[in-house]
Amino acid sequence: MSDSEKIDNTRRNLIVATSVVGGAASAGAAIPFVASWWPSERVKAAGAPVEVDIARLEPGEMKVIEWRGKPVWVVRRTKEMLDSLKAVARLTDPGSKDSEQPEYAKNDHRARKAEFMVMEGVCTHLGCSPQLKGAEAKAEMGGDWSGGFYCACHGSKFDYAGRVFKGAPAPLNLPVPPHAYLSETTILIGEDKKGA
């Protein structure tokens, strides 16, 4: 073997060794970089389904929980609240055709079970959180008020199914998150299992 062939082999070996070491270093740097794109445990937990115990929720009461950084309301509606949902003439989207809700909530009460309302508590106008106002607030809310939710930020009104009244700044009904009943006293918010 000549001296030039020895030099070529040494160069070739050096190039291969440098390429292998460079490739390993690139992979070593890329793995943490790519891993940083994956959601953290905190982020995963923020979007995880939440179980809500409704055993002690009395008719007319509201429970507020947090899911995905937003307030979610669970209201046990009274007969009067449910009866007020029939007055649809004053609503922007009474059939909730343009609003966000799962298929099983496309009904007059926008829920799996009429008695329990599960709703994101964020106004569809600018993201404020409306307040529950009963029929007793009729003088404060106006003559046609039969109860529901009122957003004090810009005056949007919603009925007990989260449907927005005509003339309100809010363009859409309040969103209904996916939910399922794990039992008669427990609702899972954030996931809707088949058959639930």
C-alpha positions, 0 to 999 in steps of 0.5 A, a space after each residue: 500500500 502506498 503512502 497516498 493510499 494510507 493517507 486516503 484511508 486515514 482521511 476516509 476514517 477521519 471523515 466517517 468518525 467525524 460524521 458519526 460524532 457530529 450526527 450523534 451530537 445533532 441527535 443529542 441536541 435535537 431530542 431535548 429541543 423536540 421534547 420541549 414541544 410536547 405539553 408539560 404535565 401541568 398543561 396535560 392536567 389543565 386539559 384533562 377531564 374533571 369529575 364533578 360530584 352533583 349529589 348535593 347540588 340543590 335545585 336552583 344551585 350552581 357549581 363552578 369548576 375549572 376546566 382548561 383554564 375556564 370556568 364551567 358551570 353545572 346548574 341544577 335547573 328547577 322546573 321554572 328554569 326549564 319552563 322559561 326555555 320555551 320562550 325562544 322568540 327573543 333569542 338570536 340562535 334558539 336552535 343553537 345551529 351556529 353555536 358550539 355544543 356536542 351533538 347530544 346537546 342539540 336540543 332545547 335544554 342543550 344538555 344530556 339531562 334537562 335537569 343539569 346544565 353544563 356550560 362554559 362560563 365565558 361570554 362569547 363577546 369578549 370573554 367576561 364571565 356572566 353571572 346567574 340572575 334569577 327571575 327576581 332580577 326582572 326590574 333590574 334586567 328589563 321587563 322581558 327577563 325570566 332569568 338566566 345569565 347576565 354579562 355585566 361587561 357589555 350587557 349580553 343576556 343568556 337564558 338558562 340554556 346559555 342561549 343569547 338574547 337578540 340585541 346582545 353584543 354576544 354573537 353566539 350562545 355559550 359553549 357546551 363542553 363535552 361531558 358524560 355521566 359516570 353515575 347519577 351523581 358524577 359528571 365527567 367534564 371534558 370527555 364524552 364516553 360512548 353510551 354515557 
